[in-house]
């Protein structure tokens, strides 16, 4: 058995049976070995950023790693932005990066680069397999470390892949996520009934209905306020769950949301910071006289910690949850809120919503919050271009659930080739492109950082017209049925049709 065969067999035996791929010459023996291990599903993408973003979306929904297959340092570089998002969201992911054969490394071939250094910027674990005898054990460790530390990168030299002498390795045992100590929970319980306290939720707490309900019990029994992190990796939402408000993105609004807080208790989240520095403004929204307490941090069992806290601090308390409610279908011209109302009115049970609407998402979370149960995936690391790939990964992970991608127009172009993979896989994804013809988020940032300008040259760098992007033609050219809506009625009709018909669809919502 050669190294590639042993590697793939080991991955499959450890539960990694999907590989999002954009291979090259160095990875051809891995590609050939897919026929020897048919349990591994290979999903071809036309750009490495789609492969890494899809693996991120898959991991968020499946709760276990997918693999990627990338070509040398440049291929890893092309996938780096969405590996950054995966790292920030704590997604488990096994990143397999091919490299030159060991004998070829010293020749400084044109594609030679320092893969180890680049991989280290986004990986919690990096290993280079040095022989066929090592590769399966390295693969087993990569899966275990991905489950523990997020992105794990295994560098696979071409000759290690093609040489014989390898055997599959047994999966490694991964310890359950640690629980908070009883003394820690007791200490935090003492601050909940005193001064103004916020329970700041993220990670596994938001992904789990049980975690949210435990937090709501604490709030009902103690009077603490619940706030969710701004861009959670995955949030369970809908009727029967508490109405959680996210910490706003704009720094002024985030500071106002936490004003007066004396105790900030972190449950599955890290302490919030602003995305960027702004003149004359602190780097985070936490008041200076606020004490930050850690109930659980990412990687720990936040759900169990909250359930224990609820039993101790709020015994018998009943959580306040939302009754089922959906907005009325709007009429007339489309704007962001009308688009959000259409989505909220037609959202199907069990949907997965992938949100990269950015500035076009006004009202989107509000008008869907009390609808049918669904999951919501957010842009965790701020590197735009993750929405379309994440939807692909979510659809592969959950083929029986409808996926709805709400996608800003500018960021869609970063990874637009994901549509081709949608068509190839016949993924059940409905994409709504929010077409406002601009990088609207940067228009806001231009003012916020104090660099506002009425200059024509500055405005031109944020304008996506001249020529206008024809997403209908782009989608159809990659095999995805597409249409354009200019009114709320047209969007509702086209969204109904897309959701009723299997396979991928794209609807361009013209927002003005």
Secondary structure, DSSP 8 states (H G I E B T S, - for coil): -BHHHHHHHHHHHTT--EEEEE--GGGHHHHHHTTT-TTSEEEE-SSHHHHHHHHHHHHHHHSS-EEEEEEHHHHHHHTHHHHHHHHHHT--EEEEEEE--HHHHTT--TT---HHHHHHTT-SEEEEE-SHHHHHHHHHHHHHHHHHHSEEEEEEEHHHHH-B-----------------HHHHHHHHTTTTSS-EEEEE-HHHHH-HHHHHHHHHHHHHH--EEEE-TT-SEEEESTTS---EE--SSHHHHHHHHTT-SEEEEESS-----SS--TT--SS-S-TT-EEEEEE-TTS-HHHHHHHHHHHHSTT---------------SB--HHHHHHHHHHH--TT-EEEEE-GGGGTTHHHHHTTSS-EEEE--SSS-SS-HHHHHHHHHHHTTTS-EEEEEEHHHHTTSTTHHHHHHHHT--EEEEEEE-SB-HHHHHHHHHTT-----HHHHHTTB--SS---HHHHHHHTT-EEEEE-BHHHHHHHHHHHHHSSS-EEEEEE--
